[in-house]
Amino acid sequence: MADRYHHGSLRAQALRVAAEIVADEGPEALSLRDLARRAGVSHAAPAHHFGDRRGLFTALAAEGFELLGDALQPSVDARDFARTAVAYVEFATAHPGHFAVMFRPSLLDPDDAVLHEAQARAAGLLQAGFDSVPDDRIRIGREDARQASWAIVHGLADLMLSGALPGADLERLTLAAARQLLGDDA
């Protein structure tokens, strides 16, 4: 245990285990004491790094927004809205523990600067991904279309994670949703 702490991996290990617990059992199942037990560290170690449960969820959400930003960046750089949509849903299904807390403000510290920075980066990339859609492809107001696009991909991610779309081809379904919203060549 001490070696992991001194090598600086305790925080990363705790976040990995927390993400697994949340993915498997939901945020309600996560306690610092159980996290410590499952991570194989002293019961005080998570509190040392995160303070309390809210601090842990905030750190998990911040890490999630960073990972989301990393996942979105290539499609945004390519100015490919449909791929940005796919990247969002693929991120959610690859990181269900993070995704489960990222959009739950009641679990998070609203004043955390690291969280705000990570959220702002991810939101900026989502905005940039949508901004690659030409005006002539948008049939409603741009802001309404942007919010509708986010709602669709977020909803697809939630449905996939809940098991409501068993056997669905994630990429095909997400691309179909983009085409439905913005026309056949989205």
C-alpha positions in Angstrom: 0.0 0.0 0.0 2.7 2.5 0.9 4.6 1.9 -2.3 1.5 2.8 -4.4 1.0 6.0 -2.3 4.7 7.1 -2.6 4.7 6.4 -6.4 1.7 8.8 -6.8 -0.7 6.2 -8.2 -3.1 6.1 -5.2 -5.3 8.9 -6.5 -5.5 7.4 -10.0 -6.1 4.0 -8.5 -8.9 5.3 -6.3 -10.6 7.0 -9.2 -10.3 3.8 -11.3 -11.9 1.8 -8.6 -14.6 4.4 -7.9 -15.5 4.5 -11.6 -15.8 0.7 -11.5 -18.1 0.8 -8.5 -20.3 3.5 -9.9 -20.5 1.7 -13.3 -21.4 -1.6 -11.6 -23.6 -0.5 -8.7 -24.4 3.2 -9.2 -23.3 6.3 -7.4 -25.4 5.5 -4.3 -23.2 2.4 -3.6 -20.0 4.4 -3.4 -18.5 5.1 0.1 -15.0 6.2 0.9 -14.6 3.3 3.3 -15.7 0.7 0.7 -13.5 2.4 -1.9 -10.5 2.1 0.4 -11.2 -1.5 1.0 -11.6 -2.4 -2.7 -8.5 -0.3 -3.6 -6.5 -2.0 -0.9 -5.5 1.1 0.9 -6.1 2.5 4.4 -9.6 3.8 5.1 -8.1 7.3 5.6 -6.4 7.4 2.2 -9.4 8.4 0.0 -10.3 11.1 2.5 -6.8 12.4 2.3 -7.0 12.8 -1.5 -10.7 13.8 -1.9 -11.9 15.1 1.4 -15.3 13.5 1.3 -17.7 11.7 -1.0 -18.6 14.9 -2.9 -14.9 15.6 -3.5 -14.5 12.1 -4.9 -17.5 12.4 -7.2 -16.2 15.9 -8.3 -12.7 14.4 -9.1 -14.4 11.5 -11.0 -16.5 13.9 -13.0 -13.6 16.2 -13.7 -11.6 13.3 -15.0 -14.6 12.2 -17.0 -14.9 15.6 -18.7 -11.2 15.5 -19.5 -11.6 12.1 -21.0 -14.6 13.3 -23.0 -12.7 16.2 -24.3 -9.9 13.9 -25.4 -12.4 11.7 -27.1 -14.1 14.6 -29.0 -10.9 16.4 -30.1 -10.1 14.3 -33.2 -13.6 14.6 -34.7 -13.7 18.3 -33.9 -10.3 18.9 -35.5 -11.7 17.1 -38.6 -14.8 19.2 -38.5 -17.0 16.1 -38.6 -20.2 16.6 -36.7 -21.4 13.0 -37.1 -18.1 11.6 -35.8 -18.3 14.0 -32.8 -21.7 12.6 -32.0 -20.3 9.0 -32.3 -17.3 10.0 -30.1 -19.7 11.3 -27.4 -21.7 8.1 -27.3 -18.6 5.9 -27.5 -17.1 7.8 -24.6 -20.2 7.3 -22.4 -20.3 3.6 -23.1 -16.6 3.1 -22.5 -16.6 5.2 -19.3 -20.0 4.5 -17.7 -18.8 5.2 -14.1 -17.6 8.7 -15.1 -20.7 9.3 -17.2 -23.0 8.4 -14.4 -21.7 11.3 -12.2 -20.7 13.9 -14.8 -24.2 15.3 -15.2 -25.4 15.0 -11.6 -24.9 18.4 -10.1 -26.2 17.3 -6.7 -23.2 15.0 -6.4 -20.6 17.6 -7.3 -18.9 20.6 -5.7 -20.2 23.5 -7.7 -17.1 25.6 -6.8 -14.4 23.2 -7.9 -12.1 25.0 -10.4 -10.7 21.8 -11.9 -14.2 20.6 -12.6 -15.2 23.9 -14.2 -12.1 23.9 -16.4 -12.7 20.3 -17.6 -16.5 21.0 -18.2 -15.6 24.2 -20.1 -13.2 22.3 -22.4 -15.6 19.5 -23.1 -18.5 22.0 -23.7 -16.3 24.0 -26.0 -15.4 21.0 -28.0 -19.1 19.9 -28.3 -20.0 23.4 -29.4 -17.2 23.4 -32.0 -18.3 20.0 -33.2 -21.8 21.3 -33.8 -20.5 24.5 -35.3 -19.0 22.5 -38.1 -22.5 22.0 -39.4 -23.2 24.6 -42.2 -26.2 26.9 -41.6 -28.1 25.6 -44.6 -28.2 22.1 -43.0 -30.0 23.4 -39.9 -33.8 23.5 -40.1 -34.4 25.2 -36.8 -32.6 27.8 -34.8 -28.9 27.0 -34.4 -29.1 27.1 -30.6 -32.2 24.8 -30.5 -30.5 22.5 -33.0 -27.3 22.4 -30.8 -29.3 21.5 -27.7 -31.4 19.0 -29.6 -28.2 17.3 -30.9 -26.7 17.1 -27.4 -30.0 15.7 -26.1 -30.1 13.0 -28.8 -26.6 11.8 -28.3 -26.9 12.0 -24.5 -30.1 10.1 -24.7 -28.6 7.4 -26.9 -25.8 7.0 -24.5 -28.2 6.7 -21.5 -30.3 4.2 -23.4 -27.3 2.1 -24.3 -26.0 2.2 -20.8 -29.3 1.2 -19.3 -29.6 -1.8 -21.6 -32.7 -0.4 -23.3 -31.2 -0.9 -26.8 -29.8 -4.5 -26.6 -27.8 -5.5 -29.6 -28.0 -2.1 -31.2 -25.1 -1.0 -33.4 -24.0 2.0 -31.5 -22.2 3.7 -34.4 -24.9 3.1 -36.9 -27.6 4.3 -34.6 -25.7 7.5 -33.7 -25.0 8.3 -37.3 -28.7 7.7 -38.2 -29.7 10.1 -35.4 -27.3 12.7 -36.8 -28.7 12.2 -40.3 -32.3 12.4 -39.0 -31.6 15.7 -37.2 -29.5 17.4 -40.0 -30.4 15.6 -43.2 -29.0 12.6 -45.0 -25.4 13.6 -45.5 -24.7 14.6 -41.8 
